[in-house]
Amino acid sequence: MNRRGISVVWAALTLCSCSSSGTSSAGLGPDASIPSSGGATSSGGATSSGGATSSGGATSSGGATSSGGATSSGGATSSGGATSSGGAMASGGQGGAGGTSAGPLSCTLPFQAADTSTPTTVVGQGGVTCDEAGVAAAVAAGGIVTFDCGDVTITLTAPLAPPKSKDTTIDGGGHITLDGGGTSRLLSFKGGNYRGTTTRITVQHLAFQNGHATGTKLPDPPANTDCSEGYDTDAGGGDIYVQDGELRVFDCTFSSSSGQTPGPDVAGGAIYVDGSLGATIVQSTFTNNTASNGGAIGSLNSDLAVYTSTFTGNSATGTGQNTIDQTHCSSASGEVGDGGSGGAIYMDGGSEGDVTFCGDIFSKNHANALGGVFFRVFDTATHNLTIDLCTMDSNVADGPVGRTGSGPGAGAYYAEKANLSMQNSTVSNNSSPGCGGVQSDGSTLTFINDTFAGNTATSGVGGALCFFSNSGTITNSTFANNQALGGTDTFSNYYGASIFGNNLTIDNTIFDNNTTQNDDGRMSCGNTFTGSHDVQWPSKKVVGGSADSPCVTGITFADAMVGALANNGGTTQTMLPGASASVVQIGTNCPATDQTGKPRKSPCTIGAVEAQ
């Protein structure tokens, strides 16, 4: 049911969407530290097969992983103490492209912890034992389940099974760890329909670890074909599997859990939602989970939103992407490729609606195919993909090329057929053979107040961004220290250290020290775009010394003296320009606030951060 694949080597995309108002209850604070010196480099990823042209011909793939948001330390008590039952967090000020704010921007959460003050069952009381049998019976009965067991790890040998006919809330109170021992999934819900069941499963203040999904083995592919092989979709979701239901996760941790690999659509080492009306993740942490796709989360034909959560060290371990290609696979499905996309999150299908990511942090995630952080494809109609206040740092997509030649790309994220809005976010130190940061295909882009720093295409085009068959705008953003590297044998394949693509309008943006290692193609940008009030430096290529082509018609070549990636206020790291006002205080039609949430002056400082 997937199925988009890229036959060359690049692609990337990341998600985060939030309100700019109010005080965030989680996420990266201004004194938090994100690595600023380099992300991992490629370890032998495939190189481009045939060189993209400056107008954006070749496709690409890549990805970035990420980590985000601190988890809540409070919540329900072990006996079912009440917590807030909902309501958005945050107050004051509009964010993003409008409004003013006196402080950092933050996310408005869709809900808080569920009220568990009147539990249906308290595990540890009334004869309900604090072991697998006791928990399984309590969850099977549905309603509100809390614990009075103290700090305890409960090992499960079979998944918990909430009822279809009743909402179930499981609240660990910050004291309960569920452990699959590396052999068992921890929770499974099947509604029995397709995007029709509204039964809600809520897990909060719980730790999940060492879950493992087994699932159905796909039939062996026909001889002498490149058809997909491995496992079916039910082999995803090592901790939680929801088919046709609604999932809410609040203040939970997921670690060292796994889905099967390989498999074209297997996804979610921790969580997999399939044909469901929605999954919303808030203030949770995902660490060192693995699956064929989506090391932490998989979403197939399901809605997904992730707020103030952290993703670190998750991996998509399949290879070859996933697409339909009857020339390589003559079976009825025509499916080729065995996964590997979305180091942290994998989203695919045609039925789902909008996707939102806000206040999330993605770091050191890894994909063998597209999108070190996440992979998102809309198979049919175009939908909204909103990313706000997110950090994607040191994620990598660099795995082996598949049997049909499809390889890795997009160190941060890959998106296709999306109304892609990213604002107030930082994409830094990600790498891939091509499209070191983000790749988007067939989408409309709106980027405002974003920082792209230190991303690397190790053997192809587009150090920070690749756009193919897109249109859109980039406003008040900063591109600095990005690189498009490669050998000196095919110069035309290694250019566009900032942007590779076409059909963009770029205003009030800084391009600083974005370099390649050849003297043939365009160094900073693979095309000359339309726009105004932009600054580019250096004016000459670092190899050969010839004049670099302008990123924007009429651009000013001047040194904005951009500082290092650092905490300049706000919830994401940024780069403060140090040039005189005559160079940088020239922007018009500016957003009301900058990436840190500070009000902008008029005329404003170009780039993502207002000079003080």
Buried (B, 14 or more C-beta within 10 A) or exposed (E): BBBBBBBBBBBBBBBBBBBBBBEBBBBBEBEBEBBBEBBBEBEEBBBBBEBBBBEBBBBBBBBBBBBBBBBBEBBBBBBBBBBEEEEBBBEBBBBBBEBBBEBBBBBBBBBBBBBBBEBBBBBBBEEBBBBBEBBBBBBBBBBBBBBBBEEBEBBBEEBBBBBBEEBBBBBBBBBBBBBBEEEBBBBBBBBEEEBEBEBBBBBBBBBBBBBBBBBEEBEEBEEEBBBBBBBBBBBBBBBBBBBBBBBBBBBBBBBBBBBBBBBBBBBBBBBBBBBBBBBBBBBBBBBBBBBBBBBBBBBBBBBBBBBBBBBBBBBBBBBBBBBBBEEBBEBEBBBBBBBBBBBBBBBBBBBBEBBBBBBBBBBBBBBBBBBBBBBBBBBEEBBBBBBBBBBBBBBBBBBBBBBBBBBBBBBBBBBBBBBBBBBBBBBBBBBBBBBBBBBBBBBBBBBBBBBBBBBBBBBBBBBBBBBBBBBBBBBBBBBBBBBBBBEEEBBBBBBBBBBBBBBBBBBBBBBBBBBBBBBBBBBBBBBBBEBBBBBBBBBBBBBEEEEBBBBBEEBBBBBBBBBEBEBBBBBBBBBBBEBEEEBBBBBEEBBBBBBBBBBBBEBBBBBBBBBE
